[in-house]
């Protein structure tokens, strides 16, 4: 069945491994999701769950020993035109709908990728200081993108565009000649966002862009990102381990654990009713600013070794609700509650074939995690 004309990106069964002498690391395993134009998707999970690997896989930025071993990443270009005249012919998988033609990013050649990146999809890396060239001024680095991808653009027009971009991210035009080391951490991150916006891409991927910033600057950057996405109808994939940030910024949230997506839902549904025990643990790992005080519980244990994953559900050794089926059968994403078709969860608690005791409440989750952290019986 064809995708909606609103569809921008469709990821099907994407799998990425890291080859190593002591065992293959299954960093991303059978990930599926769809992103619409202008949508903000938050991607959350602990360190090492595969978030960044997924982002680099979508943009073909992975380097050996990382290998994409399966799946497809279908991109639906704007204006109903392929990325380049021969892109549709060379793509491994092309899907024609009533009004859109999709190109598989994983099959693009090197020259097609150069046209695709920055024009269609741009990425903001975790460390702005490492992403920027330390020996070139900020203005030169923005100008370099324009000269490369807009060869017909004159010097005056490029300079005007550079000033316009800096103004959009709240940086004075006097900073055009400044070098990265002359800027604060927040200003460097704003400069990287300006470069990402230079060619007006349909999609921006941000890999933990606020991690190294203080909380005041974090909020400023988040407000800026939200404002720019709404103003230019730009889709965004925002990656972080901090679920509280995503609740404010995102339209939808996908939560990853051990290389798999284990829950997908709207931000409101994740906040009000997290269905997966891991999602509940993440959500309750930071204190509330309102209401009565309560003891922080967190998630006991550590993420699994991706070279030797536990049998069945990878989360079962840390899960207070695990039962026999969890230790032997791998759960798949499914609708948790028929009344909420957009909320999907990979958990046997919502599969009546394996669990018939009813769905656990938020209070049940909290009580069980407290018992687990205290070493009490989980029965």
C-alpha positions as CSV (number, residue, x, y, z in Angstrom):
1,X,0.0,0.0,0.0
2,X,1.4,3.4,-0.9
3,X,2.4,6.0,1.6
4,X,0.5,9.2,2.3
5,X,1.7,12.4,0.4
6,X,2.7,13.7,3.9
7,X,5.3,10.9,4.3
8,X,8.9,12.0,4.2
9,X,10.9,9.0,5.4
10,X,10.0,5.3,5.7
11,X,12.4,3.0,7.4
12,X,11.8,-0.7,7.0
13,X,13.6,-3.5,8.9
14,X,16.9,-1.5,9.2
15,X,19.7,-3.6,10.7
16,X,23.2,-2.4,11.5
17,X,26.1,-4.5,12.9
18,X,29.7,-3.8,14.0
19,X,32.0,-6.6,13.0
20,X,34.6,-7.4,15.7
21,X,37.1,-10.2,16.4
22,X,35.4,-11.1,19.7
23,X,31.8,-11.1,18.3
24,X,29.4,-9.1,16.2
25,X,27.7,-6.2,17.9
26,X,24.1,-6.0,16.8
27,X,23.8,-2.2,17.2
28,X,20.5,-1.7,15.4
29,X,18.1,-4.6,14.9
30,X,15.0,-4.6,12.6
31,X,14.0,-1.0,13.2
32,X,10.8,0.3,11.5
33,X,9.2,3.8,11.6
34,X,7.7,6.4,9.4
35,X,8.3,10.2,9.6
36,X,5.9,12.7,8.1
37,X,6.8,16.2,6.7
38,X,7.2,18.7,9.5
39,X,7.0,16.1,12.2
40,X,9.4,16.1,15.2
41,X,10.3,12.6,16.3
42,X,12.2,12.1,19.5
43,X,14.5,9.1,19.9
44,X,15.3,8.1,23.5
45,X,17.3,5.4,25.3
46,X,20.3,4.7,27.4
47,X,23.8,5.1,26.1
48,X,24.7,2.3,23.7
49,X,21.2,1.5,22.7
50,X,21.8,2.3,19.0
51,X,20.4,5.8,18.7
52,X,23.5,7.4,17.1
53,X,24.2,4.4,15.0
54,X,20.6,4.6,13.6
55,X,21.1,8.3,12.8
56,X,24.4,7.7,11.0
57,X,22.8,4.7,9.2
58,X,20.0,6.9,7.9
59,X,22.5,9.4,6.4
60,X,25.0,6.8,5.2
61,X,27.7,8.2,7.5
62,X,28.7,4.9,9.0
63,X,32.3,3.7,8.6
64,X,33.9,0.3,9.0
65,X,33.5,-1.9,11.0
66,X,29.9,-0.8,10.9
67,X,27.9,-2.5,8.2
68,X,24.2,-2.1,7.2
69,X,23.2,-5.7,6.9
70,X,19.5,-5.3,6.0
71,X,16.5,-3.1,5.4
72,X,15.7,0.0,3.4
73,X,15.4,3.7,4.0
74,X,12.9,5.2,1.6
75,X,13.0,9.0,1.1
76,X,10.1,10.8,-0.6
77,X,11.6,13.9,-2.2
78,X,9.8,17.3,-2.4
79,X,8.2,18.5,-5.7
80,X,7.6,14.9,-6.7
81,X,11.0,14.8,-8.3
82,X,13.8,12.3,-7.7
83,X,17.0,13.5,-6.0
84,X,18.8,13.3,-9.4
85,X,17.7,12.2,-12.9
86,X,19.3,8.8,-12.5
87,X,18.5,8.2,-8.8
88,X,15.3,6.4,-9.4
89,X,16.9,4.1,-12.0
90,X,19.9,3.1,-9.8
91,X,17.9,2.8,-6.5
92,X,17.6,-0.7,-5.2
93,X,14.0,-0.1,-4.2
94,X,11.7,2.5,-5.8
95,X,8.1,2.8,-4.7
96,X,5.6,4.7,-6.9
97,X,2.5,6.1,-5.2
98,X,-0.2,8.3,-6.6
99,X,1.8,11.4,-6.2
100,X,5.3,10.4,-4.8
101,X,8.3,8.5,-5.9
102,X,10.5,7.1,-3.2
103,X,14.3,6.6,-3.4
104,X,16.2,4.1,-1.2
105,X,19.0,6.1,0.4
106,X,21.0,2.9,1.0
107,X,21.3,2.5,-2.8
108,X,22.5,6.0,-3.7
109,X,25.9,6.3,-5.3
110,X,28.6,8.5,-3.9
111,X,27.8,11.4,-6.2
112,X,24.1,11.1,-5.5
113,X,24.8,11.1,-1.7
114,X,26.8,14.4,-2.1
115,X,23.7,16.0,-3.7
116,X,21.4,14.4,-1.2
117,X,23.1,15.5,2.0
118,X,22.5,19.1,3.1
119,X,20.0,19.6,0.3
120,X,17.5,17.0,1.6
121,X,18.9,15.9,4.9
122,X,21.4,17.5,7.3
123,X,22.8,16.4,10.6
124,X,23.8,18.3,13.8
125,X,26.4,16.3,15.7
126,X,26.8,15.9,19.4
127,X,29.9,18.0,19.9
128,X,29.8,21.4,18.1
129,X,33.5,22.0,18.8
130,X,34.4,18.8,17.0
131,X,31.9,19.4,14.2
132,X,33.3,22.9,13.3
133,X,36.7,23.3,11.6
134,X,38.9,25.1,14.2
135,X,41.0,27.0,11.6
136,X,38.1,28.4,9.6
137,X,35.8,31.2,10.6
138,X,32.1,30.5,11.1
139,X,31.2,32.6,8.0
140,X,33.7,30.7,5.9
141,X,32.2,27.3,6.9
142,X,28.6,28.4,6.1
143,X,29.8,29.9,2.8
144,X,31.6,26.6,2.0
145,X,28.2,24.7,2.0
146,X,26.7,27.3,-0.3
147,X,29.6,27.4,-2.7
148,X,29.6,23.6,-3.0
149,X,25.9,23.0,-3.4
150,X,24.8,26.3,-5.0
151,X,27.6,27.0,-7.6
152,X,25.6,29.6,-9.4
153,X,25.2,31.7,-6.3
154,X,27.3,34.9,-6.3
155,X,29.6,36.0,-3.5
156,X,27.3,38.8,-2.4
157,X,24.3,36.5,-2.4
158,X,26.2,34.0,-0.3
159,X,27.2,36.6,2.2
160,X,23.7,37.8,2.5
161,X,22.5,34.3,3.1
162,X,25.2,33.7,5.8
163,X,24.0,36.8,7.6
164,X,20.4,35.7,7.3
165,X,21.2,32.2,8.7
166,X,23.1,33.6,11.7
167,X,20.2,36.0,12.4
168,X,17.8,33.1,12.3
169,X,19.7,31.3,15.1
170,X,20.3,34.5,17.1
171,X,23.9,35.3,16.3
172,X,25.1,38.8,15.3
173,X,26.5,39.2,11.8
174,X,29.7,40.6,13.4
175,X,30.4,36.9,14.3
176,X,30.9,35.9,10.7
177,X,34.6,36.3,11.0
178,X,34.8,34.7,14.5
179,X,36.5,31.3,14.9
180,X,34.9,28.4,16.9
181,X,37.2,28.9,19.9
182,X,36.0,32.5,20.1
183,X,32.4,31.4,20.6
184,X,30.6,30.1,23.7
185,X,29.3,26.5,23.7
186,X,25.8,27.7,23.0
187,X,26.9,29.9,20.1
188,X,28.9,27.1,18.6
189,X,25.8,24.9,18.6
190,X,23.7,27.6,17.1
191,X,26.4,28.0,14.3
192,X,26.2,24.3,13.6
193,X,22.4,24.6,13.4
194,X,22.8,27.5,11.0
195,X,24.9,25.3,8.7
196,X,22.3,22.6,8.9
197,X,19.6,25.0,7.7
198,X,21.7,26.6,5.0
199,X,20.1,24.8,2.0
200,X,16.6,24.4,3.5
201,X,16.6,20.6,4.0
202,X,13.4,18.7,4.5
203,X,14.8,16.8,7.4
204,X,17.4,17.6,10.2
205,X,18.8,14.9,12.4
206,X,20.2,16.2,15.8
207,X,22.4,13.8,17.8
208,X,22.2,15.0,21.4
209,X,22.9,18.6,20.5
210,X,22.4,20.0,24.0
211,X,24.3,17.4,26.1
212,X,27.3,19.6,26.8
213,X,25.3,22.8,27.5
214,X,24.1,24.1,30.8
215,X,20.3,24.0,31.5
216,X,19.6,27.6,30.6
217,X,21.3,27.4,27.3
218,X,19.7,24.0,26.7
219,X,16.2,25.6,27.0
220,X,17.2,28.4,24.6
221,X,18.5,25.9,22.0
222,X,15.3,23.8,22.3
223,X,13.1,26.8,21.9
224,X,15.1,27.8,18.9
225,X,14.9,24.3,17.3
226,X,11.1,24.2,17.9
227,X,10.6,27.7,16.4
228,X,12.7,27.0,13.3
229,X,11.0,23.6,12.6
230,X,7.6,25.2,12.8
231,X,8.6,28.3,10.7
232,X,10.1,26.2,7.9
233,X,8.0,23.0,8.2
234,X,11.2,21.1,8.7
235,X,11.0,17.5,10.0
236,X,13.3,16.7,12.9
237,X,14.7,13.5,14.4
238,X,16.0,14.6,17.9
239,X,18.2,12.0,19.7
240,X,18.8,12.2,23.4
241,X,19.0,10.0,26.5
242,X,16.9,12.7,28.4
243,X,13.2,11.8,28.0
244,X,12.1,15.0,29.7
245,X,13.5,17.1,26.9
246,X,11.6,15.1,24.3
247,X,8.3,15.5,26.1
248,X,8.5,19.2,25.5
249,X,9.9,19.2,22.0
250,X,8.5,16.2,20.1
251,X,5.3,15.2,18.5
252,X,6.1,11.5,18.8
253,X,8.7,9.6,20.7
254,X,10.3,6.3,19.9
255,X,12.2,4.5,22.7
256,X,15.1,2.2,22.0
257,X,16.7,-0.6,24.0
258,X,19.5,-2.9,23.0
259,X,19.2,-1.9,19.3
260,X,15.5,-2.3,19.0
261,X,12.5,0.1,19.2
262,X,10.4,-1.1,22.1
263,X,7.7,1.7,22.2
264,X,6.4,4.3,19.8
265,X,3.7,6.8,20.7
266,X,2.8,10.5,20.9
267,X,4.6,12.5,23.5
268,X,1.3,12.9,25.4
269,X,0.7,9.2,25.5
270,X,4.3,8.4,26.6
271,X,4.0,11.0,29.4
272,X,0.5,10.0,30.6
273,X,0.7,6.2,30.1
274,X,4.1,4.7,29.3
275,X,3.3,1.1,28.4
276,X,6.7,-0.6,28.4
277,X,8.4,-1.2,31.8
278,X,11.6,0.3,30.5
279,X,9.7,3.4,29.3
280,X,8.2,3.8,32.7
281,X,11.7,3.5,34.3
282,X,13.1,6.2,32.0
283,X,10.3,8.6,32.6
284,X,10.6,8.2,36.4
285,X,14.4,8.5,36.5
286,X,14.2,12.3,36.9
287,X,12.3,14.3,39.6
288,X,9.1,16.1,39.1
289,X,9.0,19.8,39.6
290,X,5.5,19.7,41.0
291,X,3.5,17.5,43.4
292,X,4.6,15.6,46.5
293,X,8.2,14.4,46.9
294,X,8.8,10.8,46.1
295,X,11.8,8.4,46.2
296,X,13.7,8.2,42.9
297,X,13.9,4.5,41.8
298,X,15.5,4.4,38.3
299,X,16.1,1.2,36.5
300,X,18.2,-1.4,38.3
301,X,21.0,-3.3,36.4
302,X,22.9,-2.5,33.3
303,X,22.1,-2.6,29.5
304,X,23.0,-6.0,28.0
305,X,26.1,-6.8,26.0
306,X,25.0,-6.4,22.3
307,X,27.3,-9.2,21.3
308,X,25.5,-11.7,23.4
309,X,21.9,-10.6,23.9
310,X,19.7,-12.4,26.4
311,X,17.2,-14.9,24.9
312,X,13.7,-13.6,24.4
313,X,13.1,-10.0,25.5
314,X,16.5,-8.3,25.9
315,X,15.0,-6.3,28.9
316,X,13.8,-9.3,30.9
317,X,16.8,-9.5,33.2
318,X,16.0,-6.0,34.5
319,X,12.2,-6.2,34.2
320,X,10.1,-6.5,37.4
321,X,7.3,-8.0,35.4
322,X,9.2,-10.7,33.5
323,X,7.6,-14.1,33.2
324,X,8.6,-17.4,31.4
325,X,7.6,-16.3,27.9
326,X,9.8,-13.1,28.2
327,X,12.8,-15.3,28.6
328,X,12.2,-17.3,25.4
329,X,10.1,-15.3,22.9
330,X,11.2,-12.0,21.4
331,X,8.3,-9.5,21.5
332,X,7.4,-7.5,18.5
333,X,5.9,-4.0,18.3
334,X,2.1,-4.1,18.4
335,X,-0.8,-1.9,19.4
336,X,-1.0,-2.0,23.2
337,X,-4.6,-0.9,23.5
338,X,-7.1,-0.9,20.6
339,X,-8.4,2.5,21.6
340,X,-4.9,4.0,21.1
341,X,-3.8,2.6,17.7
342,X,-0.8,5.0,17.5
343,X,0.8,3.6,20.7
344,X,2.8,0.5,19.9
345,X,4.9,-1.5,22.4
346,X,7.1,-4.6,22.2
347,X,6.1,-6.3,25.4
348,X,4.3,-9.6,26.2
349,X,2.3,-7.9,28.9
350,X,-0.1,-6.7,26.2
351,X,-0.3,-9.9,24.3
352,X,-3.3,-11.9,25.5
353,X,-1.8,-15.1,24.1
354,X,0.9,-14.9,26.7
355,X,-0.5,-12.7,29.5
356,X,-4.1,-12.7,30.6
357,X,-3.8,-11.0,34.0
358,X,-4.7,-7.5,32.7
359,X,-2.5,-4.5,31.9
360,X,-0.3,-3.1,34.7
361,X,-1.0,0.4,36.0
362,X,1.5,3.1,36.6
363,X,1.3,2.4,40.3
364,X,2.1,-1.3,39.6
365,X,5.2,-0.3,37.6
366,X,6.4,2.0,40.4
367,X,5.8,-0.6,43.2
368,X,7.6,-3.4,41.2
369,X,10.6,-1.2,40.4
370,X,10.9,-0.3,44.1
371,X,10.9,-3.9,45.1
372,X,13.5,-4.7,42.5
373,X,15.8,-1.9,43.6
374,X,15.5,-3.1,47.2
375,X,16.2,-6.7,46.3
376,X,12.8,-7.9,47.3
377,X,10.9,-10.8,45.7
378,X,9.3,-9.9,42.4
379,X,6.5,-12.5,42.7
